[in-house]
Amino acid sequence: MTAEAREEPDVTDAIETADVPEAAAPDAAPALPPIELTESALEALLFVAEKPLSRREIAALAGTDRATVDARLGDLEVSLRDRGIRLLVDGDRVELATATEGGALVARYIGADAVRLSPASLETLAIVAYRQPVTKGAVERIRGVDSDYTMRTLLHRRFIVELGRSEAPGRPFLYGTGFEFLERFGLTSLDEMPPLDVDVAARLAEEGGEPITEPLFPSDDSDG
């Protein structure tokens, strides 16, 4: 063939030089605009919340920082002191609850009697409240008796809650008080619990010692 062979185009070169648009990145969720966290807005949020909210959750919802959340919570707590609603604080979580002053009227409206606790339940609850986080085994060593039924009753009534597991052998559950405890005893935080007698505090510290046969908190024979 006298004519020069027509040179075939290099497919690779064609692909490399072609103006191929880059693949579109997946659409990222649009950032929500921040909302001013006023005292009234915070109160409304906690009012409709179906569970306690953490400060981090509130900050994320409002698109603000932790310091602003703490400041608004402080303002709200002060504003609610003379009203029928209280701000309950349990560690990082907060929620609204009715004030104890209106408890009898609210209970009559909803047809619910105040929960009565037996002396054994009150003793167990006090141990958990002052020693939390605490295992069931530690509670039993302090009380000197089996506390399985009492602990299950307090869990069912939401006076105590599971906080996690211990690092001890067997990884037993750790228990602490819940929001129901604060509301039932008219507390807005655990810091408001009365200080323990020195002797009682020392006996609580003997969690790993010999079983205590005497009642930790003396009470009469009637349920309360």
SVG drawing of the C-alpha trace seen along z (x, -y; Angstrom):
<svg xmlns="http://www.w3.org/2000/svg" viewBox="-59 -35 63 48">
<polyline fill="none" stroke="black" stroke-width="0.4" points="0.0,0.0 1.6,-3.2 -0.6,-5.5 0.4,-5.9 -1.9,-4.1 -4.3,-6.4 -3.2,-6.5 -5.9,-5.3 -6.7,-7.7 -5.4,-6.5 -8.5,-5.6 -6.7,-6.1 -5.6,-9.6 -9.1,-10.5 -10.5,-9.5 -7.9,-11.4 -8.3,-14.6 -12.1,-14.4 -13.9,-16.9 -15.7,-14.4 -17.6,-16.0 -16.7,-14.6 -19.2,-12.4 -21.4,-14.4 -20.8,-14.0 -23.8,-12.7 -25.9,-15.5 -24.9,-16.4 -27.7,-17.2 -28.1,-20.9 -27.1,-22.5 -30.1,-23.8 -30.0,-27.5 -29.4,-28.2 -32.4,-29.2 -32.1,-31.7 -32.4,-29.8 -34.5,-32.1 -35.8,-31.1 -39.4,-30.7 -38.1,-28.6 -36.2,-26.3 -39.2,-26.0 -41.4,-25.0 -38.9,-22.4 -38.7,-20.8 -42.4,-20.9 -43.0,-18.8 -40.0,-16.5 -41.1,-12.9 -37.9,-12.2 -35.2,-14.1 -32.9,-16.0 -29.1,-16.3 -27.5,-19.7 -25.7,-18.4 -29.1,-17.5 -30.4,-21.0 -27.3,-22.7 -27.5,-20.6 -31.2,-21.3 -30.8,-25.1 -27.5,-25.2 -25.8,-26.9 -23.0,-26.2 -23.0,-24.6 -22.4,-27.8 -25.6,-29.3 -27.6,-26.2 -26.2,-26.4 -27.1,-30.1 -30.6,-29.6 -31.2,-26.6 -30.0,-28.8 -32.4,-31.6 -35.3,-29.1 -34.6,-27.5 -34.8,-30.8 -38.0,-31.8 -39.8,-28.6 -39.1,-28.7 -42.4,-30.2 -44.5,-28.5 -46.1,-25.0 -43.4,-23.6 -39.8,-22.8 -36.7,-22.2 -35.2,-18.9 -31.4,-18.3 -29.8,-14.9 -26.2,-15.2 -26.2,-16.3 -29.9,-15.7 -32.8,-18.0 -36.6,-17.9 -39.7,-19.7 -41.9,-18.3 -44.8,-19.5 -43.9,-21.1 -44.4,-19.1 -46.8,-21.8 -49.3,-20.8 -48.7,-17.1 -51.9,-16.3 -54.1,-18.2 -52.5,-16.8 -52.8,-13.2 -56.5,-13.8 -57.0,-15.0 -55.3,-12.0 -56.8,-9.6 -53.4,-8.4 -52.5,-8.0 -49.0,-8.8 -46.7,-5.8 -46.1,-4.3 -42.8,-2.7 -42.2,-0.1 -39.4,-0.7 -37.3,1.9 -37.8,0.0 -37.0,-3.4 -33.8,-1.9 -32.7,-0.5 -33.5,-3.7 -31.5,-5.7 -28.5,-3.5 -28.6,-3.8 -29.1,-7.5 -26.1,-8.2 -23.8,-5.5 -24.6,-5.7 -23.4,-4.2 -23.8,-1.1 -24.3,2.6 -27.1,4.8 -24.4,6.8 -23.1,3.8 -26.6,2.8 -27.1,6.3 -23.8,6.2 -24.8,2.9 -28.3,4.0 -27.3,7.6 -30.3,9.1 -31.3,10.2 -32.6,7.1 -33.5,8.6 -37.2,8.1 -36.8,4.6 -34.4,3.5 -36.8,4.9 -39.7,3.0 -37.7,-0.3 -36.7,0.3 -40.3,1.0 -41.4,-2.3 -38.5,-4.1 -37.1,-5.3 -33.8,-3.8 -32.3,-3.1 -29.5,-1.1 -26.5,-3.4 -24.1,-0.8 -22.0,2.1 -19.2,2.4 -15.7,3.5 -15.9,6.1 -15.9,9.8 -19.2,10.7 -19.8,7.1 -22.8,6.5 -25.2,3.6 -24.6,0.3 -27.7,-1.5 -28.5,-5.1 -31.6,-7.3 -33.8,-8.4 -36.0,-11.5 -38.9,-9.8 -36.8,-9.9 -36.2,-13.7 -39.9,-14.4 -41.2,-12.1 -39.1,-13.7 -39.4,-17.3 -35.7,-17.7 -34.5,-19.6 -31.1,-17.9 -29.1,-15.4 -27.2,-18.3 -30.3,-19.1 -30.3,-15.8 -29.7,-16.3 -26.2,-15.5 -25.8,-12.2 -25.0,-11.7 -21.3,-11.0 -21.9,-7.6 -24.4,-6.6 -21.9,-7.9 -19.2,-5.7 -21.5,-2.7 -22.3,-3.3 -18.6,-3.4 -18.3,0.1 -19.8,1.6 -17.2,4.3 -17.2,5.2 -19.3,7.6 -23.1,7.6 -24.9,5.0 -27.8,6.6 -29.2,3.4 -31.5,1.3 -29.4,-1.5 -32.2,-4.0 -34.5,-3.3 -38.2,-3.4 -41.5,-2.2 -43.3,1.0 -45.8,-0.7 -45.2,-1.2 -44.3,-4.7"/>
</svg>
